[in-house]
Amino acid sequence: VTALAWVVANAVPFFQDLVGLIGGTTQAPLTLLLPALLYRRAAWPLNRSRNTGSAAVVVVSAALVAYGTLGAVGNIISDWHNHGTPFSCALPPAAPP
């Protein structure tokens, strides 16, 4: 457990970016995609004409996952360029006096 925590802490040295990455990849599937897919599975044999709304939710949630993940990865890359790469042990820039 300690080794895994060390790898995660050094791979993504900024906690805010790690939270953003986890949120970007899991928020839309858990809150939008999973309920829509379960509804489509349950309602498909009963009423096929009412599934267009849930199909739209599936498409929108897939787009949200893609944009959220890409945005989080972009923030991680930006912070790596500004503050040093993972496992580099670079010192943070000095604060101005």
C-alpha positions in Angstrom: 0.0 0.0 0.0 2.8 2.4 0.8 4.6 1.7 -2.4 1.4 2.3 -4.4 0.8 5.6 -2.5 4.4 6.7 -3.3 4.0 5.9 -7.0 0.7 7.8 -7.2 2.0 10.8 -5.3 5.1 11.0 -7.5 3.2 10.3 -10.8 0.7 13.1 -10.1 2.4 15.4 -7.6 -0.5 17.8 -7.4 -3.5 16.6 -5.5 -5.9 19.0 -7.2 -4.9 17.5 -10.6 -5.4 13.9 -9.3 -8.9 14.8 -7.9 -9.7 16.5 -11.3 -8.6 13.4 -13.2 -10.6 11.1 -11.0 -13.6 13.3 -11.2 -13.3 13.8 -15.0 -13.3 10.0 -15.6 -15.9 8.9 -13.0 -18.4 11.6 -12.5 -20.3 11.4 -15.7 -20.4 7.6 -16.0 -21.6 7.2 -12.4 -24.2 10.0 -12.4 -25.4 10.0 -16.0 -24.2 7.0 -18.0 -24.9 4.1 -15.6 -28.6 5.1 -14.9 -29.2 5.7 -18.6 -27.8 2.3 -19.6 -29.7 0.6 -16.8 -32.9 2.3 -17.9 -32.3 1.3 -21.6 -31.7 -2.3 -20.5 -34.9 -2.4 -18.4 -37.2 -0.5 -20.8 -36.0 -1.9 -24.1 -38.4 -4.9 -24.3 -41.3 -2.8 -23.0 -41.1 0.5 -24.9 -38.6 1.0 -27.6 -39.8 4.4 -28.7 -39.0 6.1 -25.4 -35.4 5.2 -25.4 -34.3 8.1 -27.6 -33.9 10.4 -24.5 -31.7 7.8 -22.7 -29.7 7.4 -25.9 -29.0 11.1 -25.9 -27.9 11.0 -22.3 -25.5 8.2 -23.2 -23.9 10.3 -26.0 -23.7 13.4 -23.8 -22.2 11.6 -20.9 -19.6 9.9 -23.2 -18.7 13.4 -24.5 -18.4 14.7 -20.9 -16.1 11.9 -20.0 -13.9 12.7 -22.9 -13.8 16.4 -22.3 -13.3 16.0 -18.5 -10.5 13.5 -18.9 -8.7 15.6 -21.6 -9.0 18.7 -19.5 -7.6 17.0 -16.4 -4.7 15.5 -18.4 -4.1 19.0 -19.9 -3.9 20.5 -16.4 -1.5 17.8 -15.3 0.8 18.4 -18.3 0.7 22.1 -17.7 1.7 21.7 -14.1 4.5 19.3 -15.1 5.9 21.9 -17.4 5.6 24.7 -14.8 6.7 22.7 -11.7 8.8 19.8 -12.9 8.1 16.3 -14.2 7.2 13.4 -12.0 9.9 11.6 -10.1 12.3 14.6 -10.7 12.3 15.9 -7.1 12.6 19.4 -8.4 12.4 22.2 -5.9 9.5 24.5 -6.2 10.3 28.0 -7.5 11.2 30.5 -4.8 8.6 33.0 -3.6 9.3 36.6 -4.5 10.4 38.8 -1.6 
